[in-house]
Amino acid sequence: MHPLLQTLCGHGPVLTDGAWGTELQARGLAPGETPDLWNLSHPEAVQTVAQAYVEAGSQIILTNTFGANRFRLADCDAAEQVAVINQAGVALSKAAAGNDALVFASIGPSGKLIMSGDVTEDELSEAFVEQAEALAAGGADGLVIETMQDIAEATLAIAAAKATGLPVVASMVFDSGKHFDRTMMGATPEQVAAGLIAAGADVIGANCGQGIAGFVAICARLQAAAEGRPVWIKANAGLPQMQDGKAVYAMGAAEFADIVPAVLAAGATFIGGCCGTSPAFIRATHAMLHAGK
């Protein structure tokens, strides 16, 4: 295990952060606007999101770089700014974290499908290498490959991330199948664990896709197949309901935190939130983790 992860995991559950997109929207990010560009155009707003999670108790915060790969940035004519956008994202989170939290930089999916011929494996690999190298050069403490739906794409991203020498988290989405225990491509938690481990991930996990209650069983299955690796879980705040064209999450922070012990009992080492969560969710989870201490 990477020395940094060994140190982190030796002190009980590690609290990560919550959603970024909705927090930026609350600060003026328009629907359809590319969040990653705000690292350059609205750096103060991005840093306040990171700071809010640090103040809520996050031991690890991510970066506003989820979609900062050449393919997604090309959609807004910013493909030539991959390095500067990613490095700015790390700098903003590092400034907020100070000595109070670590920064694990976010790498999301490319938005392209290998199986449909949208992109070749070599093209994907080059894009992930470009982003991972920029994040590492920016001073990230670790890399989080998240919200992945295709093990093949995740494998390419892991290889790019591992080449930096930083600890690598790889997290998939389980939102398909009768019991919502499959990826979009039909992979089970056991198949995902095997694929991510074979690719070299230091930490395996799941994020997004469904509410936290559904992550208890998924976490247990990942942990059973993890071969000793830590498990990373970042769940949504329940399932969203569309109201006036916006996704609204009914679950509150206290209800979310009440389910966290079950996820930890199922084997999670890293715990945080995804869509619909906020600093209030992290604060409630922090309070639960430290109750009686």
Number of C-alpha atoms within 10 A of each C-alpha: 12 12 9 12 16 11 10 15 14 10 9 11 16 19 26 26 27 30 24 25 21 18 21 19 13 11 14 11 17 11 10 6 11 16 22 25 22 20 24 14 11 16 15 12 19 25 21 17 26 28 21 20 28 25 16 21 21 28 21 24 26 28 30 28 25 24 22 31 31 22 21 21 20 14 10 11 11 16 16 12 15 24 21 15 26 33 23 23 30 28 21 23 27 26 13 24 23 12 8 13 21 21 27 27 31 27 30 21 23 22 12 15 17 14 11 8 9 9 15 13 15 10 12 23 18 16 20 28 22 18 27 31 17 21 32 21 14 19 15 25 19 24 26 27 27 24 24 26 22 20 22 17 19 27 22 19 31 28 18 22 30 20 12 18 12 18 21 28 27 32 29 29 25 29 19 17 13 7 9 17 21 22 22 16 11 16 21 19 27 16 16 29 29 17 18 24 20 10 19 17 26 22 25 31 31 24 27 26 24 22 22 27 18 19 28 21 16 24 25 20 18 27 24 17 18 23 11 11 20 21 27 28 30 30 30 27 28 23 16 17 12 9 9 7 7 10 14 16 18 12 18 16 19 16 15 23 21 14 15 23 16 18 24 19 12 20 24 26 24 23 24 28 27 24 25 27 26 25 25 16 26 29 23 19 28 20 16 15 17 8 8 6 5
